[in-house]
Amino acid sequence: MATPLSADRFLAALRAEGVTVVEHPGWRTHNRNQVGTWGPVVGVMIHHTVSSGTASSVELCYNGYDGLPGPLCHGVIAKDGTVHLVASGRANHAGGGDPSVLQAVVTETYGDRPPAPREHQGSSNAVDGNSRFYGFECINLGNGTDPWPAAQLDAIERVSAALCRAHAWGAKSVIGHLEWSDWKSDPKGFGMPTMRDRVQTRLGKAPAKNTPAAGKPAAPRLQPFPGASFFRKETSSPIITAMGRRLVAEGCSAYTVGPSPRWGEADRLSYAKWQHKLGFRGTDADGVPGAASWNALKVPFTK
């Protein structure tokens, strides 16, 4: 179990995993926190919308409908793989579910799939999933024949891995709604065990690493995050120069000369601009690199 990510850290985690994100106006403060708890969180839940069309599906998930007010998830995953963020906090997506499933997700001790759910919203033993899971609605009719494009499945894999990576979870913290409540069938059209295998494989790789298409050169090797302490002393390293060049390329330069191999105030101010560009604020944008912002910067590997 973990403390939910702030809106800034949620966004940065997705971007660091290579997710294409669209921020719906007001998403950072849109939630149902006034009616129930939000957290501690234990995992990620995947749904299908039973709708078509990106704009209308996003508005539905943001606003909700009669009898079920929005937000209905945290992010809407479109057919093209774009993830539209609609909420930060408690959302009406999971409802009541089986306590045995919750325990299996917390401990990540189940086999191919969690125990078959026996509870649902309104059951006497049901537990509140809205307070425990991040939720993603995927645009699909849910009839078993509406296709799941490769880009959409890739986005499901990436958002799941991003949150698992942020919380140090394994792929068994990712479940479908049908695995949580005994009267749900979503997502329909692909198997959650296969998706968990994909997520686990991704978690074994560096964030945001894409497999090159046939005939294209492999993506450049990226510099692993050297740790925050690396930047809290008088460091001199080619890594600092490579970082500075990436900051300049991203339009986040406070340099008058350089960048140079020695960490200094110009580097800190430049990196703070990068953190602000990612959406970090306050002490999270103090100019000292963190893992999420570093992975998003994609600094080329240097010895």
C-alpha positions in Angstrom: 0.0 0.0 0.0 1.2 3.5 -0.8 0.4 7.2 -0.5 -1.3 8.3 -3.8 0.9 10.4 -6.2 0.3 14.1 -6.4 -1.0 15.4 -9.7 2.5 16.6 -10.5 4.2 13.2 -9.8 1.4 11.3 -11.5 1.9 13.3 -14.7 5.7 13.1 -14.5 5.6 9.3 -14.0 3.5 8.8 -17.1 5.7 11.1 -19.2 8.8 9.3 -18.0 7.4 6.1 -19.2 6.9 7.6 -22.7 3.1 8.1 -22.5 1.5 10.7 -24.7 -0.6 12.8 -22.3 -3.3 15.3 -22.8 -4.3 17.3 -19.7 -8.1 18.0 -19.6 -8.8 21.4 -18.1 -9.3 21.2 -14.3 -8.1 17.6 -14.0 -5.7 18.4 -11.2 -8.4 19.3 -8.7 -11.2 17.1 -10.1 -12.1 14.3 -7.8 -14.6 12.7 -5.3 -12.5 13.3 -2.2 -15.4 15.0 -0.5 -17.4 11.7 -0.3 -14.8 9.2 0.7 -11.1 8.5 1.3 -8.4 8.5 -1.4 -5.6 6.0 -0.5 -3.7 4.2 0.5 -3.5 2.9 -3.0 -2.7 -0.7 -3.9 -2.8 -0.9 -7.7 -4.1 0.0 -11.1 -7.5 -1.0 -12.6 -8.3 -1.2 -16.3 -11.8 -0.7 -17.8 -13.5 -0.2 -21.1 -15.9 2.7 -21.7 -18.6 1.0 -23.8 -18.5 4.0 -26.0 -16.8 5.3 -29.1 -15.3 8.6 -30.1 -12.5 10.3 -28.1 -14.0 13.7 -27.3 -17.4 12.3 -26.1 -15.8 9.5 -24.1 -13.4 11.9 -22.3 -16.3 14.3 -21.5 -18.3 11.3 -20.2 -15.5 10.2 -17.9 -14.9 13.7 -16.7 -18.5 14.6 -16.0 -20.2 11.3 -15.3 -23.9 10.8 -15.9 -27.2 10.7 -14.0 -26.7 8.4 -11.0 -22.9 8.3 -11.2 -21.1 11.6 -11.0 -17.7 12.1 -12.5 -14.8 11.7 -12.6 -15.2 8.1 -13.6 -11.5 7.4 -13.8 -8.1 9.1 -13.7 -7.2 8.7 -17.4 -9.0 7.9 -20.6 -6.9 5.8 -23.1 -7.9 6.6 -26.7 -7.6 4.2 -29.6 -4.4 6.1 -30.8 -2.7 5.5 -27.4 -3.2 9.1 -26.2 -4.0 9.3 -22.5 -6.4 12.0 -21.5 -6.1 12.9 -17.8 -9.4 13.8 -16.2 -8.9 13.4 -12.4 -6.5 13.5 -9.5 -7.9 11.9 -6.4 -10.8 9.6 -5.7 -12.8 8.7 -8.8 -16.0 6.6 -9.4 -14.5 3.8 -11.4 -14.0 0.6 -9.3 -17.0 0.5 -6.9 -17.2 -2.4 -4.4 -15.2 -5.5 -4.8 -13.9 -8.6 -3.2 -11.7 -8.4 -0.1 -9.8 -11.5 -1.1 -8.9 -9.9 -4.4 -7.7 -6.8 -2.5 -5.5 -8.9 -0.3 -4.1 -10.8 -3.3 -3.2 -7.5 -5.0 -1.6 -6.1 -1.9 0.6 -9.2 -1.4 1.0 -9.9 -5.1 1.0 -13.6 -4.2 -1.6 -15.0 -6.7 -0.7 -17.0 -9.8 -1.9 -16.2 -13.3 -4.9 -14.3 -12.1 -6.4 -13.1 -8.8 -9.0 -15.2 -7.0 -12.4 -15.2 -8.7 -14.4 -12.2 -7.2 -17.5 -13.1 -5.2 -18.5 -9.6 -4.1 -19.7 -6.4 -5.8 -21.2 -3.0 -5.1 -23.9 -3.4 -2.5 -22.6 -6.7 -1.1 -22.3 -6.9 2.6 -18.6 -7.8 2.5 -17.6 -5.6 -0.4 -14.6 -3.2 0.0 -14.3 0.2 -1.6 -12.1 0.1 -4.7 -12.5 3.8 -5.4 -10.2 4.6 -2.5 -7.6 1.9 -3.4 -7.0 1.9 -7.2 -5.9 4.2 -10.0 -8.4 3.7 -12.8 -8.0 4.0 -16.6 -11.0 3.8 -19.0 -10.1 2.5 -22.4 -12.3 3.6 -25.3 -13.9 0.4 -26.6 -17.4 -0.8 -27.2 -16.8 -3.8 -24.9 -18.6 -6.2 -27.3 -15.6 -8.5 -27.8 -15.3 -7.5 -31.5 -14.3 -3.8 -31.3 -10.6 -3.9 -32.0 -7.8 -3.0 -29.6 -5.2 -1.2 -31.7 -1.5 -1.9 -30.8 -1.1 1.8 -29.8 -3.9 1.5 -27.3 -2.5 -1.7 -25.8 0.9 -0.2 -25.6 -0.5 2.8 -23.7 -2.2 0.5 -21.2 1.1 -1.3 -20.7 2.9 2.0 -20.2 0.5 3.7 -17.8 0.4 0.5 -15.7 4.2 0.2 -15.7 4.6 3.9 -14.9 2.5 3.7 -11.7 4.0 0.3 -10.7 7.5 1.8 -11.1 6.5 4.9 -9.1 5.3 2.8 -6.2 7.8 0.0 -6.5 5.0 -2.5 -7.3 5.1 -5.5 -9.5 2.8 -6.2 -12.4 0.4 -8.2 -10.2 -0.8 -4.8 -8.9 -2.5 -4.3 -12.2 -6.0 -5.9 -12.6 -9.1 -5.6 -14.7 -12.5 -4.6 -13.4 -13.8 -8.1 -14.1 -11.2 -9.4 -11.7 -12.4 -7.0 -8.9 -16.2 -7.4 -9.0 -18.3 -10.5 -9.9 -20.7 -8.7 -12.2 -18.2 -6.8 -14.4 -16.7 -8.0 -17.8 -14.2 -5.3 -18.6 -11.9 -5.1 -20.2 -13.3 -7.4 -22.9 -11.2 -8.3 -26.0 -7.8 -9.0 -24.4 -6.5 -11.0 -21.4 -5.3 -9.3 -18.3 -2.7 -12.1 -17.6 -1.1 -11.3 -21.0 -1.1 -7.6 -20.2 0.5 -8.2 -16.8 3.2 -10.2 -18.6 3.8 -7.1 -20.8 3.9 -4.8 -17.8 6.4 -7.0 -16.0 8.6 -7.2 -19.0 8.6 -3.4 -19.3 9.4 -3.0 -15.6 12.6 -4.9 -16.2 13.7 -2.2 -18.7 14.6 1.4 -18.4 11.6 3.8 -18.5 10.5 5.1 -21.8 12.6 2.7 -23.8 10.9 1.9 -27.1 11.6 -1.1 -29.3 12.8 0.2 -32.7 10.7 -0.6 -35.8 12.2 -2.9 -38.4 14.9 -1.2 -40.5 15.3 1.7 -38.0 18.4 2.1 -35.7 18.0 1.3 -32.1 17.3 4.1 -29.7 20.4 5.6 -28.0 21.4 4.3 -24.7 20.2 6.5 -21.8 22.1 7.6 -18.7 20.7 5.9 -15.6 19.6 8.3 -12.8 22.8 8.7 -10.7 20.8 9.6 -7.5 19.9 12.9 -5.9 23.1 12.9 -3.8 25.2 13.1 -7.0 23.9 16.6 -7.4 24.2 17.8 -3.8 28.0 18.0 -3.8 30.7 19.6 -5.9 30.3 17.1 -8.7 32.3 17.3 -11.9 31.4 14.7 -14.5 30.6 14.4 -18.3 27.1 13.4 -17.1 26.5 17.0 -16.0 27.5 18.3 -19.5 25.2 15.7 -21.2 22.3 16.8 -18.9 22.9 20.4 -19.6 22.9 19.9 -23.4 19.5 18.1 -23.1 18.2 21.0 -20.9 19.2 23.5 -23.6 17.6 21.3 -26.3 14.4 21.3 -24.3 14.4 25.1 -24.0 15.2 25.1 -20.3 18.5 26.9 -20.3 19.7 29.4 -17.6 23.2 29.1 -18.9 25.3 32.1 -19.9 28.3 29.9 -20.5 28.4 26.2 -20.9 27.0 23.8 -19.9 30.2 22.5 -18.3 31.1 19.3 -16.4 30.9 20.9 -13.0 27.5 21.1 -11.3 26.6 24.7 -10.4 23.8 27.2 -9.9 23.1 27.5 -13.7 22.6 23.8 -13.9 20.2 23.9 -10.9 18.2 26.8 -12.3 18.0 25.1 -15.7 16.8 21.9 -14.2 14.2 23.7 -12.2 12.8 25.0 -15.5 12.6 21.4 -16.7 10.8 20.3 -13.6 8.3 23.2 -14.0 7.8 22.2 -17.7 6.9 18.7 -16.5 4.4 20.1 -14.0 6.3 19.9 -10.8 5.8 22.7 -8.3 7.2 23.9 -4.9 9.9 21.8 -3.4 9.5 19.2 -6.2 10.9 21.8 -8.6 13.9 22.9 -6.6 16.4 22.1 -9.4 17.8 18.9 -7.9 17.1 16.0 -10.3 14.8 13.2 -9.2 14.2 9.9 -10.9 11.0 10.7 -12.7 12.2 14.0 -14.2 15.6 12.5 -15.1 14.1 9.6 -16.9 11.8 12.0 -18.8 14.8 14.2 -19.9 16.5 11.2 -21.6 20.1 12.1 -21.0 22.4 10.2 -23.5 24.7 7.6 -21.8 28.2 8.8 -21.2 31.1 7.1 -19.4 
